[in-house]
Amino acid sequence: MNKPVLIKVSEDVIVLEDEFKKINVEELNVFLYEHLKSNKICTIHELYPETNLVIYVYCIRPQNILYQDFEEAVKNYFVKYGISYEYQSTIPVALYSILKENGHLTKHELYKMIEHSDEYVEYGIDPLVKSLLEFPGIEIIESCHGHYDKNSPVAKNDWVCYAYVVFGASDFENLNKLSSELQKQITSMFRHFQLNDVEDSFVKKWFDKNGLLTNFGYHKDKGTIFEIAFRYVLREQTMIFQMIDYLGQKLHYEKL
């Protein structure tokens, strides 16, 4: 699937998933200004900056415009510039954190969110959560093994999921111990699943829609936070869960 996806988040927000960079955001804003007379409606949100993975175009409805007119104007942009797109009414779990931070999730969507707790960790990500907790000074903040809409026609093929762990570290010494061991075991994991040969055509094709990301950011309550995320299309979920299990089994804290 190489089309942008129009996602209705709420009566105030439309998100356009633009994995293949079909949308010119400046052009889109000019078009919407001509139709809605409001400036800078759409901004780019890079879920994982400094990577080439999915870019989202975050569009906020002007207060004086009805949602129906707002959505129609966005659709008309696609028509004018000859861009095919798909429509989706379910929100990718990967977007929940930014939507929640901006106050753009409805009460119903907030209720659906499953956040990490010590009592409940989803089975697909559980092996990695358990192994991270072996390391001194590591606090698990959030985890998820990825979700999808079973009723969607693309669910079995191209639905993109994220299995991730967000964690904090009490100090750099403990973080360095984890980072060193993590780097070694990630290399081992890719080798074990025969994904370490980047010149191989099968491996290249697999990485087009799947991969592992490490990232860091800032949390207003927790300070600097870190993330390990597996991005995958649904048809690869079984393999991704096997990779997470392998990494969890190999990643252990050892006193030096």
C-alpha positions, -999 to 999 in steps of 0.1 A, spaced: 0 0 0 15 33 -11 -14 56 -5 -18 83 22 -43 73 49 -69 98 61 -76 91 98 -105 108 116 -92 112 151 -120 133 165 -143 162 156 -113 185 159 -85 165 143 -77 147 111 -43 129 108 -29 120 74 -5 90 75 20 98 47 45 70 47 55 75 11 56 113 12 29 120 -13 16 152 5 32 186 1 22 202 35 28 238 23 7 232 -7 -20 216 15 -21 246 38 -24 270 9 -53 249 -5 -71 248 28 -66 286 34 -83 292 0 -113 271 11 -115 277 48 -97 311 53 -76 298 82 -38 297 84 -14 268 92 -41 242 98 -17 213 91 17 205 106 41 176 102 45 152 131 75 128 128 68 99 151 105 89 151 126 119 141 158 113 121 144 82 105 127 76 72 97 60 88 61 71 88 54 108 87 20 121 99 3 153 88 -15 167 118 -46 188 108 -66 208 133 -101 220 125 -105 258 127 -130 267 154 -154 285 130 -156 255 106 -179 225 108 -161 192 108 -179 180 76 -166 211 57 -132 206 72 -130 169 61 -144 178 27 -118 204 21 -90 179 29 -105 153 6 -108 180 -22 -70 186 -19 -64 149 -28 -88 152 -57 -73 184 -71 -37 170 -70 -47 135 -82 -35 117 -50 -53 85 -42 -59 79 -5 -75 55 20 -99 63 48 -95 49 83 -117 56 114 -94 38 139 -64 56 154 -30 39 153 -18 32 188 15 48 180 -2 82 178 -20 81 212 8 98 232 9 129 210 -29 130 207 -33 127 245 -6 153 251 -25 178 229 -59 170 244 -72 156 211 -85 122 222 -122 118 229 -132 103 262 -141 71 244 -106 68 229 -90 76 263 -110 48 278 -97 24 252 -60 32 259 -41 5 277 -10 18 294 17 -1 311 13 -11 348 31 -35 370 -1 -56 371 -7 -58 333 19 -61 305 7 -74 271 21 -108 263 39 -98 231 62 -73 248 64 -90 282 97 -108 276 115 -75 269 98 -57 299 109 -84 322 145 -84 310 148 -46 312 136 -47 348 167 -68 357 189 -38 352 194 -15 383 178 19 380 156 11 351 119 21 354 93 10 329 70 39 321 48 25 293 46 -6 271 24 -20 243 27 -49 219 7 -33 191 -30 -32 182 -51 -33 151 -87 -32 139 -98 -67 131 -126 -54 108 -103 -34 86 -98 -49 51 -60 -41 53 -56 -56 88 -41 -90 76 -17 -74 52 -5 -38 56 -17 -26 90 12 -10 108 16 -18 145 42 -8 171 54 -30 200 74 -7 223 88 -2 258 93 33 272 116 35 302 137 58 324 171 54 339 182 67 373 218 75 362 241 73 332 261 44 347 231 21 348 220 34 314 255 26 299 254 -9 312 220 -15 296 230 2 263 261 -19 259 243 -52 266 213 -41 244 235 -33 214 252 -67 217 219 -87 219 201 -67 192 230 -76 169 226 -112 180 189 -111 174 191 -99 138 218 -125 131 196 -152 146 167 -143 124 189 -138 94 182 -101 90 217 -89 94 227 -90 57 214 -57 45 225 -65 9 202 -95 7 170 -86 -13 147 -104 11 161 -86 40 158 -52 23 122 -60 14 115 -70 50 130 -38 64 108 -17 40 79 -21 64 94 -36 96 123 -27 118 135 -18 153 140 18 165 157 32 196 148 67 206 149 91 235 129 122 245 118 143 274 89 136 298 77 164 320 74 141 351 101 115 343 128 137 327 148 120 299 131 88 287 141 61 263 122 38 239 127 5 222 101 1 194 94 -27 169 75 -14 139 58 -41 119 30 -49 95 5 -72 110 14 -102 88 48 -102 105 35 -101 141 43 -137 149 79 -132 138 82 -99 157 69 -115 189 95 -143 184 122 -116 180 110 -98 212 111 -132 230 146 -139 218 158 -105 228 142 -109 262 158 -142 268 193 -130 258 192 -95 275 203 -100 311 221 -79 337 254 -92 348 275 -77 376 310 -68 363 
